[in-house]
């Protein structure tokens, strides 16, 4: 599994460098990201611009990694998906997903959610 990681103050930007995410690779994808210590305290942006196709297991892997961040009280966003994969992921997982076209929009989105969480904590 090929990917690059760019760690910023509050964000981990993961760029998947695979064209296909199928059943064979999906377990590796989930376990590789689960072992990243940075994701336990930082928001995640999945840059999937290289991804051309994903089967049901691949879509589930993307959603699993995404949902794990929210389970930790953090944010996640998916960017760079082609239109076919955007439609497939949105149809397979109609829950609220942050799917945005560009990396800068993804950064803005997760930072806004982070700020909202901070403001809500201050109110309590």
Jmol script that loads the backbone (N, CA, C; Angstrom):
load data "model"
ATOM      1  N   UNK A   1       0.857  -1.167   0.000  1.00  0.00           N
ATOM      2  CA  UNK A   1       0.000   0.000   0.000  1.00  0.00           C
ATOM      3  C   UNK A   1       0.899   1.225   0.000  1.00  0.00           C
ATOM      4  N   UNK A   2       0.700   2.076  -0.963  1.00  0.00           N
ATOM      5  CA  UNK A   2       1.503   3.282  -1.110  1.00  0.00           C
ATOM      6  C   UNK A   2       0.688   4.505  -0.692  1.00  0.00           C
ATOM      7  N   UNK A   3       1.215   5.283   0.245  1.00  0.00           N
ATOM      8  CA  UNK A   3       0.606   6.556   0.586  1.00  0.00           C
ATOM      9  C   UNK A   3       1.658   7.456   1.194  1.00  0.00           C
ATOM     10  N   UNK A   4       1.377   8.744   1.131  1.00  0.00           N
ATOM     11  CA  UNK A   4       2.247   9.749   1.728  1.00  0.00           C
ATOM     12  C   UNK A   4       1.475  10.436   2.844  1.00  0.00           C
ATOM     13  N   UNK A   5       2.207  10.798   3.880  1.00  0.00           N
ATOM     14  CA  UNK A   5       1.589  11.462   5.023  1.00  0.00           C
ATOM     15  C   UNK A   5       2.253  12.812   5.218  1.00  0.00           C
ATOM     16  N   UNK A   6       1.431  13.837   5.369  1.00  0.00           N
ATOM     17  CA  UNK A   6       1.899  15.182   5.683  1.00  0.00           C
ATOM     18  C   UNK A   6       1.202  15.591   6.977  1.00  0.00           C
ATOM     19  N   UNK A   7       1.979  15.762   8.039  1.00  0.00           N
ATOM     20  CA  UNK A   7       1.409  16.093   9.335  1.00  0.00           C
ATOM     21  C   UNK A   7       1.535  17.588   9.584  1.00  0.00           C
ATOM     22  N   UNK A   8       0.416  18.189   9.899  1.00  0.00           N
ATOM     23  CA  UNK A   8       0.376  19.606  10.241  1.00  0.00           C
ATOM     24  C   UNK A   8      -0.026  19.723  11.709  1.00  0.00           C
ATOM     25  N   UNK A   9      -0.211  20.936  12.192  1.00  0.00           N
ATOM     26  CA  UNK A   9      -0.502  21.141  13.613  1.00  0.00           C
ATOM     27  C   UNK A   9      -1.719  20.353  14.093  1.00  0.00           C
ATOM     28  N   UNK A  10      -2.828  20.455  13.372  1.00  0.00           N
ATOM     29  CA  UNK A  10      -4.058  19.797  13.801  1.00  0.00           C
ATOM     30  C   UNK A  10      -4.597  18.806  12.774  1.00  0.00           C
ATOM     31  N   UNK A  11      -3.833  18.565  11.701  1.00  0.00           N
ATOM     32  CA  UNK A  11      -4.332  17.754  10.586  1.00  0.00           C
ATOM     33  C   UNK A  11      -3.260  16.765  10.133  1.00  0.00           C
ATOM     34  N   UNK A  12      -3.728  15.570   9.800  1.00  0.00           N
ATOM     35  CA  UNK A  12      -2.906  14.613   9.080  1.00  0.00           C
ATOM     36  C   UNK A  12      -3.499  14.513   7.681  1.00  0.00           C
ATOM     37  N   UNK A  13      -2.684  14.833   6.684  1.00  0.00           N
ATOM     38  CA  UNK A  13      -3.106  14.731   5.289  1.00  0.00           C
ATOM     39  C   UNK A  13      -2.511  13.446   4.733  1.00  0.00           C
ATOM     40  N   UNK A  14      -3.384  12.517   4.375  1.00  0.00           N
ATOM     41  CA  UNK A  14      -2.937  11.244   3.837  1.00  0.00           C
ATOM     42  C   UNK A  14      -3.276  11.186   2.360  1.00  0.00           C
ATOM     43  N   UNK A  15      -2.256  11.026   1.530  1.00  0.00           N
ATOM     44  CA  UNK A  15      -2.447  10.931   0.082  1.00  0.00           C
ATOM     45  C   UNK A  15      -2.249   9.478  -0.334  1.00  0.00           C
ATOM     46  N   UNK A  16      -3.341   8.823  -0.677  1.00  0.00           N
ATOM     47  CA  UNK A  16      -3.274   7.456  -1.154  1.00  0.00           C
ATOM     48  C   UNK A  16      -2.706   7.466  -2.561  1.00  0.00           C
ATOM     49  N   UNK A  17      -1.712   6.639  -2.815  1.00  0.00           N
ATOM     50  CA  UNK A  17      -1.084   6.601  -4.128  1.00  0.00           C
ATOM     51  C   UNK A  17      -1.316   5.250  -4.792  1.00  0.00           C
ATOM     52  N   UNK A  18      -2.566   4.865  -4.824  1.00  0.00           N
ATOM     53  CA  UNK A  18      -3.004   3.632  -5.468  1.00  0.00           C
ATOM     54  C   UNK A  18      -4.131   3.979  -6.418  1.00  0.00           C
ATOM     55  N   UNK A  19      -4.234   3.219  -7.517  1.00  0.00           N
ATOM     56  CA  UNK A  19      -5.318   3.450  -8.457  1.00  0.00           C
ATOM     57  C   UNK A  19      -6.574   2.665  -8.107  1.00  0.00           C
ATOM     58  N   UNK A  20      -6.403   1.582  -7.342  1.00  0.00           N
ATOM     59  CA  UNK A  20      -7.520   0.719  -7.008  1.00  0.00           C
ATOM     60  C   UNK A  20      -7.500   0.404  -5.523  1.00  0.00           C
ATOM     61  N   UNK A  21      -8.667   0.435  -4.913  1.00  0.00           N
ATOM     62  CA  UNK A  21      -8.818   0.002  -3.526  1.00  0.00           C
ATOM     63  C   UNK A  21      -9.875  -1.099  -3.533  1.00  0.00           C
ATOM     64  N   UNK A  22      -9.394  -2.340  -3.503  1.00  0.00           N
ATOM     65  CA  UNK A  22     -10.294  -3.477  -3.579  1.00  0.00           C
ATOM     66  C   UNK A  22     -10.239  -4.290  -2.297  1.00  0.00           C
ATOM     67  N   UNK A  23     -10.917  -5.420  -2.300  1.00  0.00           N
ATOM     68  CA  UNK A  23     -10.999  -6.254  -1.098  1.00  0.00           C
ATOM     69  C   UNK A  23      -9.626  -6.680  -0.606  1.00  0.00           C
ATOM     70  N   UNK A  24      -8.694  -6.944  -1.511  1.00  0.00           N
ATOM     71  CA  UNK A  24      -7.349  -7.355  -1.100  1.00  0.00           C
ATOM     72  C   UNK A  24      -6.627  -6.242  -0.353  1.00  0.00           C
ATOM     73  N   UNK A  25      -6.832  -5.017  -0.767  1.00  0.00           N
ATOM     74  CA  UNK A  25      -6.085  -3.896  -0.193  1.00  0.00           C
ATOM     75  C   UNK A  25      -6.826  -3.199   0.947  1.00  0.00           C
ATOM     76  N   UNK A  26      -8.118  -3.395   1.059  1.00  0.00           N
ATOM     77  CA  UNK A  26      -8.898  -2.628   2.029  1.00  0.00           C
ATOM     78  C   UNK A  26      -8.496  -2.920   3.471  1.00  0.00           C
ATOM     79  N   UNK A  27      -8.228  -4.180   3.804  1.00  0.00           N
ATOM     80  CA  UNK A  27      -7.794  -4.492   5.169  1.00  0.00           C
ATOM     81  C   UNK A  27      -6.457  -3.837   5.491  1.00  0.00           C
ATOM     82  N   UNK A  28      -5.553  -3.849   4.519  1.00  0.00           N
ATOM     83  CA  UNK A  28      -4.253  -3.210   4.709  1.00  0.00           C
ATOM     84  C   UNK A  28      -4.416  -1.703   4.900  1.00  0.00           C
ATOM     85  N   UNK A  29      -5.306  -1.108   4.122  1.00  0.00           N
ATOM     86  CA  UNK A  29      -5.582   0.322   4.236  1.00  0.00           C
ATOM     87  C   UNK A  29      -6.069   0.671   5.642  1.00  0.00           C
ATOM     88  N   UNK A  30      -7.067  -0.057   6.129  1.00  0.00           N
ATOM     89  CA  UNK A  30      -7.632   0.214   7.453  1.00  0.00           C
ATOM     90  C   UNK A  30      -6.599  -0.019   8.546  1.00  0.00           C
ATOM     91  N   UNK A  31      -5.884  -1.131   8.489  1.00  0.00           N
ATOM     92  CA  UNK A  31      -4.912  -1.429   9.543  1.00  0.00           C
ATOM     93  C   UNK A  31      -3.718  -0.482   9.504  1.00  0.00           C
ATOM     94  N   UNK A  32      -3.287  -0.078   8.327  1.00  0.00           N
ATOM     95  CA  UNK A  32      -2.178   0.875   8.226  1.00  0.00           C
ATOM     96  C   UNK A  32      -2.537   2.202   8.874  1.00  0.00           C
ATOM     97  N   UNK A  33      -3.739   2.669   8.624  1.00  0.00           N
ATOM     98  CA  UNK A  33      -4.152   3.937   9.211  1.00  0.00           C
ATOM     99  C   UNK A  33      -4.461   3.807  10.695  1.00  0.00           C
ATOM    100  N   UNK A  34      -4.936   2.650  11.117  1.00  0.00           N
ATOM    101  CA  UNK A  34      -5.210   2.430  12.539  1.00  0.00           C
ATOM    102  C   UNK A  34      -3.925   2.474  13.358  1.00  0.00           C
ATOM    103  N   UNK A  35      -2.808   2.141  12.725  1.00  0.00           N
ATOM    104  CA  UNK A  35      -1.540   2.108  13.452  1.00  0.00           C
ATOM    105  C   UNK A  35      -0.822   3.463  13.479  1.00  0.00           C
ATOM    106  N   UNK A  36      -1.393   4.470  12.845  1.00  0.00           N
ATOM    107  CA  UNK A  36      -0.772   5.796  12.839  1.00  0.00           C
ATOM    108  C   UNK A  36      -1.115   6.538  14.128  1.00  0.00           C
ATOM    109  N   UNK A  37      -0.136   6.730  14.967  1.00  0.00           N
ATOM    110  CA  UNK A  37      -0.354   7.412  16.248  1.00  0.00           C
ATOM    111  C   UNK A  37      -0.878   8.832  16.070  1.00  0.00           C
ATOM    112  N   UNK A  38      -0.472   9.501  14.973  1.00  0.00           N
ATOM    113  CA  UNK A  38      -0.875  10.885  14.748  1.00  0.00           C
ATOM    114  C   UNK A  38      -2.394  11.038  14.663  1.00  0.00           C
ATOM    115  N   UNK A  39      -3.073  10.003  14.194  1.00  0.00           N
ATOM    116  CA  UNK A  39      -4.519  10.097  13.985  1.00  0.00           C
ATOM    117  C   UNK A  39      -5.318  10.029  15.276  1.00  0.00           C
ATOM    118  N   UNK A  40      -4.657   9.705  16.372  1.00  0.00           N
ATOM    119  CA  UNK A  40      -5.374   9.641  17.645  1.00  0.00           C
ATOM    120  C   UNK A  40      -5.694  11.028  18.194  1.00  0.00           C
ATOM    121  N   UNK A  41      -4.990  12.065  17.710  1.00  0.00           N
ATOM    122  CA  UNK A  41      -5.208  13.409  18.235  1.00  0.00           C
ATOM    123  C   UNK A  41      -5.341  14.475  17.160  1.00  0.00           C
ATOM    124  N   UNK A  42      -5.300  14.073  15.898  1.00  0.00           N
ATOM    125  CA  UNK A  42      -5.381  15.051  14.816  1.00  0.00           C
ATOM    126  C   UNK A  42      -6.490  14.684  13.848  1.00  0.00           C
ATOM    127  N   UNK A  43      -7.021  15.692  13.204  1.00  0.00           N
ATOM    128  CA  UNK A  43      -8.044  15.509  12.183  1.00  0.00           C
ATOM    129  C   UNK A  43      -7.417  14.874  10.945  1.00  0.00           C
ATOM    130  N   UNK A  44      -8.234  14.246  10.127  1.00  0.00           N
ATOM    131  CA  UNK A  44      -7.742  13.519   8.961  1.00  0.00           C
ATOM    132  C   UNK A  44      -8.340  14.066   7.677  1.00  0.00           C
ATOM    133  N   UNK A  45      -7.474  14.227   6.692  1.00  0.00           N
ATOM    134  CA  UNK A  45      -7.920  14.510   5.328  1.00  0.00           C
ATOM    135  C   UNK A  45      -7.386  13.383   4.453  1.00  0.00           C
ATOM    136  N   UNK A  46      -8.304  12.675   3.800  1.00  0.00           N
ATOM    137  CA  UNK A  46      -7.944  11.622   2.865  1.00  0.00           C
ATOM    138  C   UNK A  46      -7.952  12.200   1.458  1.00  0.00           C
ATOM    139  N   UNK A  47      -6.776  12.319   0.871  1.00  0.00           N
ATOM    140  CA  UNK A  47      -6.657  12.796  -0.503  1.00  0.00           C
ATOM    141  C   UNK A  47      -6.612  11.565  -1.402  1.00  0.00           C
ATOM    142  N   UNK A  48      -7.678  11.351  -2.144  1.00  0.00           N
ATOM    143  CA  UNK A  48      -7.811  10.143  -2.960  1.00  0.00           C
ATOM    144  C   UNK A  48      -7.767  10.454  -4.452  1.00  0.00           C
ATOM    145  N   UNK A  49      -7.006  11.469  -4.842  1.00  0.00           N
ATOM    146  CA  UNK A  49      -6.973  11.868  -6.250  1.00  0.00           C
ATOM    147  C   UNK A  49      -6.406  10.789  -7.175  1.00  0.00           C
ATOM    148  N   UNK A  50      -5.551   9.907  -6.666  1.00  0.00           N
ATOM    149  CA  UNK A  50      -4.977   8.841  -7.493  1.00  0.00           C
ATOM    150  C   UNK A  50      -5.923   7.659  -7.664  1.00  0.00           C
ATOM    151  N   UNK A  51      -6.906   7.563  -6.795  1.00  0.00           N
ATOM    152  CA  UNK A  51      -7.817   6.424  -6.801  1.00  0.00           C
ATOM    153  C   UNK A  51      -8.771   6.510  -7.992  1.00  0.00           C
ATOM    154  N   UNK A  52      -8.739   5.474  -8.813  1.00  0.00           N
ATOM    155  CA  UNK A  52      -9.612   5.438  -9.987  1.00  0.00           C
ATOM    156  C   UNK A  52     -10.811   4.519  -9.808  1.00  0.00           C
ATOM    157  N   UNK A  53     -10.655   3.490  -8.942  1.00  0.00           N
ATOM    158  CA  UNK A  53     -11.764   2.562  -8.725  1.00  0.00           C
ATOM    159  C   UNK A  53     -11.675   1.967  -7.329  1.00  0.00           C
ATOM    160  N   UNK A  54     -12.851   1.610  -6.818  1.00  0.00           N
ATOM    161  CA  UNK A  54     -12.945   0.959  -5.516  1.00  0.00           C
ATOM    162  C   UNK A  54     -14.167   0.055  -5.535  1.00  0.00           C
ATOM    163  N   UNK A  55     -13.993  -1.159  -5.013  1.00  0.00           N
ATOM    164  CA  UNK A  55     -15.149  -2.041  -4.895  1.00  0.00           C
ATOM    165  C   UNK A  55     -15.845  -1.769  -3.563  1.00  0.00           C
ATOM    166  N   UNK A  56     -16.844  -2.567  -3.237  1.00  0.00           N
ATOM    167  CA  UNK A  56     -17.599  -2.339  -1.999  1.00  0.00           C
ATOM    168  C   UNK A  56     -16.704  -2.404  -0.761  1.00  0.00           C
ATOM    169  N   UNK A  57     -15.749  -3.325  -0.750  1.00  0.00           N
ATOM    170  CA  UNK A  57     -14.836  -3.427   0.385  1.00  0.00           C
ATOM    171  C   UNK A  57     -13.949  -2.189   0.493  1.00  0.00           C
ATOM    172  N   UNK A  58     -13.545  -1.647  -0.639  1.00  0.00           N
ATOM    173  CA  UNK A  58     -12.735  -0.426  -0.645  1.00  0.00           C
ATOM    174  C   UNK A  58     -13.515   0.764  -0.133  1.00  0.00           C
ATOM    175  N   UNK A  59     -14.777   0.878  -0.555  1.00  0.00           N
ATOM    176  CA  UNK A  59     -15.628   1.960  -0.064  1.00  0.00           C
ATOM    177  C   UNK A  59     -15.847   1.836   1.437  1.00  0.00           C
ATOM    178  N   UNK A  60     -16.051   0.602   1.890  1.00  0.00           N
ATOM    179  CA  UNK A  60     -16.236   0.374   3.327  1.00  0.00           C
ATOM    180  C   UNK A  60     -14.974   0.748   4.096  1.00  0.00           C
ATOM    181  N   UNK A  61     -13.806   0.465   3.536  1.00  0.00           N
ATOM    182  CA  UNK A  61     -12.542   0.816   4.192  1.00  0.00           C
ATOM    183  C   UNK A  61     -12.405   2.329   4.330  1.00  0.00           C
ATOM    184  N   UNK A  62     -12.751   3.059   3.286  1.00  0.00           N
ATOM    185  CA  UNK A  62     -12.694   4.523   3.343  1.00  0.00           C
ATOM    186  C   UNK A  62     -13.629   5.016   4.442  1.00  0.00           C
ATOM    187  N   UNK A  63     -14.854   4.505   4.467  1.00  0.00           N
ATOM    188  CA  UNK A  63     -15.812   4.933   5.474  1.00  0.00           C
ATOM    189  C   UNK A  63     -15.362   4.535   6.876  1.00  0.00           C
ATOM    190  N   UNK A  64     -14.772   3.368   7.040  1.00  0.00           N
ATOM    191  CA  UNK A  64     -14.298   2.905   8.345  1.00  0.00           C
ATOM    192  C   UNK A  64     -13.247   3.845   8.911  1.00  0.00           C
ATOM    193  N   UNK A  65     -12.282   4.215   8.080  1.00  0.00           N
ATOM    194  CA  UNK A  65     -11.229   5.136   8.509  1.00  0.00           C
ATOM    195  C   UNK A  65     -11.827   6.498   8.841  1.00  0.00           C
ATOM    196  N   UNK A  66     -12.727   6.957   8.005  1.00  0.00           N
ATOM    197  CA  UNK A  66     -13.419   8.230   8.200  1.00  0.00           C
ATOM    198  C   UNK A  66     -14.190   8.235   9.525  1.00  0.00           C
ATOM    199  N   UNK A  67     -14.998   7.197   9.730  1.00  0.00           N
ATOM    200  CA  UNK A  67     -15.836   7.123  10.929  1.00  0.00           C
ATOM    201  C   UNK A  67     -15.010   6.992  12.204  1.00  0.00           C
ATOM    202  N   UNK A  68     -13.870   6.336  12.121  1.00  0.00           N
ATOM    203  CA  UNK A  68     -13.011   6.170  13.295  1.00  0.00           C
ATOM    204  C   UNK A  68     -12.564   7.528  13.843  1.00  0.00           C
ATOM    205  N   UNK A  69     -12.318   8.482  12.963  1.00  0.00           N
ATOM    206  CA  UNK A  69     -11.914   9.811  13.431  1.00  0.00           C
ATOM    207  C   UNK A  69     -13.047  10.477  14.213  1.00  0.00           C
ATOM    208  N   UNK A  70     -14.268  10.347  13.734  1.00  0.00           N
ATOM    209  CA  UNK A  70     -15.409  10.934  14.433  1.00  0.00           C
ATOM    210  C   UNK A  70     -15.665  10.219  15.758  1.00  0.00           C
ATOM    211  N   UNK A  71     -15.415   8.918  15.783  1.00  0.00           N
ATOM    212  CA  UNK A  71     -15.550   8.174  17.043  1.00  0.00           C
ATOM    213  C   UNK A  71     -14.557   8.686  18.088  1.00  0.00           C
ATOM    214  N   UNK A  72     -13.442   9.217  17.635  1.00  0.00           N
ATOM    215  CA  UNK A  72     -12.427   9.781  18.533  1.00  0.00           C
ATOM    216  C   UNK A  72     -12.733  11.226  18.906  1.00  0.00           C
ATOM    217  N   UNK A  73     -13.796  11.792  18.368  1.00  0.00           N
ATOM    218  CA  UNK A  73     -14.125  13.189  18.632  1.00  0.00           C
ATOM    219  C   UNK A  73     -13.344  14.145  17.750  1.00  0.00           C
ATOM    220  N   UNK A  74     -12.868  13.649  16.612  1.00  0.00           N
ATOM    221  CA  UNK A  74     -12.109  14.458  15.666  1.00  0.00           C
ATOM    222  C   UNK A  74     -12.890  14.561  14.360  1.00  0.00           C
ATOM    223  N   UNK A  75     -12.304  15.209  13.375  1.00  0.00           N
ATOM    224  CA  UNK A  75     -12.965  15.389  12.087  1.00  0.00           C
ATOM    225  C   UNK A  75     -12.205  14.676  10.981  1.00  0.00           C
ATOM    226  N   UNK A  76     -12.904  14.507   9.870  1.00  0.00           N
ATOM    227  CA  UNK A  76     -12.300  13.910   8.683  1.00  0.00           C
ATOM    228  C   UNK A  76     -12.973  14.488   7.448  1.00  0.00           C
ATOM    229  N   UNK A  77     -12.243  14.476   6.358  1.00  0.00           N
ATOM    230  CA  UNK A  77     -12.783  14.897   5.071  1.00  0.00           C
ATOM    231  C   UNK A  77     -12.116  14.065   3.990  1.00  0.00           C
ATOM    232  N   UNK A  78     -12.844  13.862   2.912  1.00  0.00           N
ATOM    233  CA  UNK A  78     -12.343  13.124   1.757  1.00  0.00           C
ATOM    234  C   UNK A  78     -12.289  14.109   0.600  1.00  0.00           C
ATOM    235  N   UNK A  79     -11.164  14.118  -0.113  1.00  0.00           N
ATOM    236  CA  UNK A  79     -11.013  15.023  -1.240  1.00  0.00           C
ATOM    237  C   UNK A  79     -10.361  14.293  -2.409  1.00  0.00           C
ATOM    238  N   UNK A  80     -10.521  14.851  -3.587  1.00  0.00           N
ATOM    239  CA  UNK A  80      -9.865  14.328  -4.770  1.00  0.00           C
ATOM    240  C   UNK A  80     -10.559  13.155  -5.424  1.00  0.00           C
ATOM    241  N   UNK A  81     -11.746  12.792  -4.967  1.00  0.00           N
ATOM    242  CA  UNK A  81     -12.452  11.663  -5.575  1.00  0.00           C
ATOM    243  C   UNK A  81     -12.989  12.039  -6.956  1.00  0.00           C
ATOM    244  N   UNK A  82     -12.905  11.084  -7.878  1.00  0.00           N
ATOM    245  CA  UNK A  82     -13.536  11.335  -9.168  1.00  0.00           C
ATOM    246  C   UNK A  82     -15.052  11.250  -8.993  1.00  0.00           C
ATOM    247  N   UNK A  83     -15.802  11.693  -9.981  1.00  0.00           N
ATOM    248  CA  UNK A  83     -17.256  11.789  -9.833  1.00  0.00           C
ATOM    249  C   UNK A  83     -17.910  10.424  -9.634  1.00  0.00           C
ATOM    250  N   UNK A  84     -17.398   9.398 -10.272  1.00  0.00           N
ATOM    251  CA  UNK A  84     -17.968   8.058 -10.119  1.00  0.00           C
ATOM    252  C   UNK A  84     -17.813   7.569  -8.686  1.00  0.00           C
ATOM    253  N   UNK A  85     -16.622   7.719  -8.116  1.00  0.00           N
ATOM    254  CA  UNK A  85     -16.397   7.275  -6.748  1.00  0.00           C
ATOM    255  C   UNK A  85     -17.149   8.142  -5.734  1.00  0.00           C
ATOM    256  N   UNK A  86     -17.293   9.417  -6.018  1.00  0.00           N
ATOM    257  CA  UNK A  86     -18.073  10.287  -5.141  1.00  0.00           C
ATOM    258  C   UNK A  86     -19.510   9.791  -5.069  1.00  0.00           C
ATOM    259  N   UNK A  87     -20.089   9.468  -6.219  1.00  0.00           N
ATOM    260  CA  UNK A  87     -21.459   8.965  -6.258  1.00  0.00           C
ATOM    261  C   UNK A  87     -21.577   7.623  -5.552  1.00  0.00           C
ATOM    262  N   UNK A  88     -20.625   6.717  -5.791  1.00  0.00           N
ATOM    263  CA  UNK A  88     -20.674   5.396  -5.169  1.00  0.00           C
ATOM    264  C   UNK A  88     -20.541   5.491  -3.647  1.00  0.00           C
ATOM    265  N   UNK A  89     -19.620   6.319  -3.171  1.00  0.00           N
ATOM    266  CA  UNK A  89     -19.408   6.448  -1.734  1.00  0.00           C
ATOM    267  C   UNK A  89     -20.613   7.103  -1.067  1.00  0.00           C
ATOM    268  N   UNK A  90     -21.151   8.128  -1.698  1.00  0.00           N
ATOM    269  CA  UNK A  90     -22.332   8.810  -1.146  1.00  0.00           C
ATOM    270  C   UNK A  90     -23.551   7.892  -1.128  1.00  0.00           C
ATOM    271  N   UNK A  91     -23.684   7.056  -2.138  1.00  0.00           N
ATOM    272  CA  UNK A  91     -24.822   6.131  -2.189  1.00  0.00           C
ATOM    273  C   UNK A  91     -24.661   4.994  -1.185  1.00  0.00           C
ATOM    274  N   UNK A  92     -23.450   4.492  -1.040  1.00  0.00           N
ATOM    275  CA  UNK A  92     -23.212   3.367  -0.135  1.00  0.00           C
ATOM    276  C   UNK A  92     -23.291   3.790   1.330  1.00  0.00           C
ATOM    277  N   UNK A  93     -22.881   5.005   1.609  1.00  0.00           N
ATOM    278  CA  UNK A  93     -22.859   5.513   2.987  1.00  0.00           C
ATOM    279  C   UNK A  93     -23.521   6.885   3.020  1.00  0.00           C
ATOM    280  N   UNK A  94     -24.855   6.907   3.019  1.00  0.00           N
ATOM    281  CA  UNK A  94     -25.565   8.181   2.943  1.00  0.00           C
ATOM    282  C   UNK A  94     -25.472   9.015   4.222  1.00  0.00           C
ATOM    283  N   UNK A  95     -24.788   8.505   5.244  1.00  0.00           N
ATOM    284  CA  UNK A  95     -24.560   9.319   6.434  1.00  0.00           C
ATOM    285  C   UNK A  95     -23.801  10.568   6.004  1.00  0.00           C
ATOM    286  N   UNK A  96     -23.730  11.500   6.897  1.00  0.00           N
ATOM    287  CA  UNK A  96     -23.045  12.748   6.562  1.00  0.00           C
ATOM    288  C   UNK A  96     -21.564  12.477   6.335  1.00  0.00           C
ATOM    289  N   UNK A  97     -21.124  12.693   5.122  1.00  0.00           N
ATOM    290  CA  UNK A  97     -19.716  12.562   4.759  1.00  0.00           C
ATOM    291  C   UNK A  97     -19.222  13.906   4.259  1.00  0.00           C
ATOM    292  N   UNK A  98     -18.035  14.274   4.678  1.00  0.00           N
ATOM    293  CA  UNK A  98     -17.416  15.500   4.168  1.00  0.00           C
ATOM    294  C   UNK A  98     -16.602  15.139   2.927  1.00  0.00           C
ATOM    295  N   UNK A  99     -17.242  15.217   1.775  1.00  0.00           N
ATOM    296  CA  UNK A  99     -16.561  14.972   0.502  1.00  0.00           C
ATOM    297  C   UNK A  99     -16.481  16.301  -0.209  1.00  0.00           C
ATOM    298  N   UNK A 100     -15.259  16.782  -0.397  1.00  0.00           N
ATOM    299  CA  UNK A 100     -15.052  18.085  -1.018  1.00  0.00           C
ATOM    300  C   UNK A 100     -14.072  17.954  -2.174  1.00  0.00           C
ATOM    301  N   UNK A 101     -14.163  18.860  -3.155  1.00  0.00           N
ATOM    302  CA  UNK A 101     -13.337  18.715  -4.351  1.00  0.00           C
ATOM    303  C   UNK A 101     -11.839  19.002  -4.158  1.00  0.00           C
ATOM    304  N   UNK A 102     -11.485  19.912  -3.266  1.00  0.00           N
ATOM    305  CA  UNK A 102     -10.072  20.304  -3.175  1.00  0.00           C
ATOM    306  C   UNK A 102      -9.523  20.139  -1.764  1.00  0.00           C
ATOM    307  N   UNK A 103      -8.216  20.044  -1.709  1.00  0.00           N
ATOM    308  CA  UNK A 103      -7.527  19.921  -0.429  1.00  0.00           C
ATOM    309  C   UNK A 103      -7.748  21.150   0.445  1.00  0.00           C
ATOM    310  N   UNK A 104      -7.720  22.325  -0.139  1.00  0.00           N
ATOM    311  CA  UNK A 104      -7.902  23.540   0.669  1.00  0.00           C
ATOM    312  C   UNK A 104      -9.306  23.595   1.273  1.00  0.00           C
ATOM    313  N   UNK A 105     -10.322  23.139   0.521  1.00  0.00           N
ATOM    314  CA  UNK A 105     -11.675  23.082   1.077  1.00  0.00           C
ATOM    315  C   UNK A 105     -11.758  22.050   2.200  1.00  0.00           C
ATOM    316  N   UNK A 106     -11.046  20.952   2.053  1.00  0.00           N
ATOM    317  CA  UNK A 106     -11.025  19.921   3.095  1.00  0.00           C
ATOM    318  C   UNK A 106     -10.391  20.469   4.370  1.00  0.00           C
ATOM    319  N   UNK A 107      -9.296  21.191   4.211  1.00  0.00           N
ATOM    320  CA  UNK A 107      -8.638  21.798   5.376  1.00  0.00           C
ATOM    321  C   UNK A 107      -9.587  22.776   6.047  1.00  0.00           C
ATOM    322  N   UNK A 108     -10.231  23.624   5.257  1.00  0.00           N
ATOM    323  CA  UNK A 108     -11.185  24.586   5.826  1.00  0.00           C
ATOM    324  C   UNK A 108     -12.306  23.877   6.580  1.00  0.00           C
ATOM    325  N   UNK A 109     -12.816  22.801   6.007  1.00  0.00           N
ATOM    326  CA  UNK A 109     -13.928  22.093   6.622  1.00  0.00           C
ATOM    327  C   UNK A 109     -13.545  21.483   7.969  1.00  0.00           C
ATOM    328  N   UNK A 110     -12.419  20.785   8.016  1.00  0.00           N
ATOM    329  CA  UNK A 110     -12.050  20.148   9.287  1.00  0.00           C
ATOM    330  C   UNK A 110     -11.649  21.185  10.330  1.00  0.00           C
ATOM    331  N   UNK A 111     -11.069  22.290   9.894  1.00  0.00           N
ATOM    332  CA  UNK A 111     -10.702  23.336  10.857  1.00  0.00           C
ATOM    333  C   UNK A 111     -11.950  24.022  11.414  1.00  0.00           C
ATOM    334  N   UNK A 112     -12.981  24.194  10.576  1.00  0.00           N
ATOM    335  CA  UNK A 112     -14.238  24.777  11.066  1.00  0.00           C
ATOM    336  C   UNK A 112     -14.902  23.845  12.077  1.00  0.00           C
ATOM    337  N   UNK A 113     -14.908  22.557  11.795  1.00  0.00           N
ATOM    338  CA  UNK A 113     -15.484  21.607  12.745  1.00  0.00           C
ATOM    339  C   UNK A 113     -14.688  21.597  14.054  1.00  0.00           C
ATOM    340  N   UNK A 114     -13.381  21.700  13.942  1.00  0.00           N
ATOM    341  CA  UNK A 114     -12.520  21.745  15.125  1.00  0.00           C
ATOM    342  C   UNK A 114     -12.839  22.978  15.967  1.00  0.00           C
ATOM    343  N   UNK A 115     -13.012  24.106  15.300  1.00  0.00           N
ATOM    344  CA  UNK A 115     -13.354  25.343  15.991  1.00  0.00           C
ATOM    345  C   UNK A 115     -14.733  25.234  16.659  1.00  0.00           C
ATOM    346  N   UNK A 116     -15.693  24.639  15.963  1.00  0.00           N
ATOM    347  CA  UNK A 116     -17.025  24.443  16.543  1.00  0.00           C
ATOM    348  C   UNK A 116     -16.960  23.590  17.808  1.00  0.00           C
ATOM    349  N   UNK A 117     -16.156  22.539  17.781  1.00  0.00           N
ATOM    350  CA  UNK A 117     -15.999  21.696  18.968  1.00  0.00           C
ATOM    351  C   UNK A 117     -15.402  22.489  20.115  1.00  0.00           C
ATOM    352  N   UNK A 118     -14.390  23.292  19.828  1.00  0.00           N
ATOM    353  CA  UNK A 118     -13.773  24.121  20.870  1.00  0.00           C
ATOM    354  C   UNK A 118     -14.778  25.099  21.451  1.00  0.00           C
ATOM    355  N   UNK A 119     -15.567  25.746  20.612  1.00  0.00           N
ATOM    356  CA  UNK A 119     -16.566  26.697  21.072  1.00  0.00           C
ATOM    357  C   UNK A 119     -17.645  26.004  21.907  1.00  0.00           C
ATOM    358  N   UNK A 120     -18.049  24.817  21.501  1.00  0.00           N
ATOM    359  CA  UNK A 120     -19.049  24.081  22.275  1.00  0.00           C
ATOM    360  C   UNK A 120     -18.505  23.668  23.624  1.00  0.00           C
ATOM    361  N   UNK A 121     -17.243  23.327  23.709  1.00  0.00           N
ATOM    362  CA  UNK A 121     -16.640  22.978  24.994  1.00  0.00           C
ATOM    363  C   UNK A 121     -16.586  24.193  25.903  1.00  0.00           C
ATOM    364  N   UNK A 122     -16.316  25.355  25.324  1.00  0.00           N
ATOM    365  CA  UNK A 122     -16.260  26.587  26.130  1.00  0.00           C
ATOM    366  C   UNK A 122     -17.626  26.944  26.700  1.00  0.00           C
ATOM    367  N   UNK A 123     -18.685  26.614  25.972  1.00  0.00           N
ATOM    368  CA  UNK A 123     -20.048  26.915  26.426  1.00  0.00           C
ATOM    369  C   UNK A 123     -20.487  26.064  27.599  1.00  0.00           C
ATOM    370  N   UNK A 124     -19.878  24.911  27.753  1.00  0.00           N
ATOM    371  CA  UNK A 124     -20.326  23.982  28.812  1.00  0.00           C
ATOM    372  C   UNK A 124     -19.727  24.283  30.141  1.00  0.00           C
TER     373      UNK A 124
END
end "model"
wireframe off; spacefill off
backbone 0.3
color backbone group
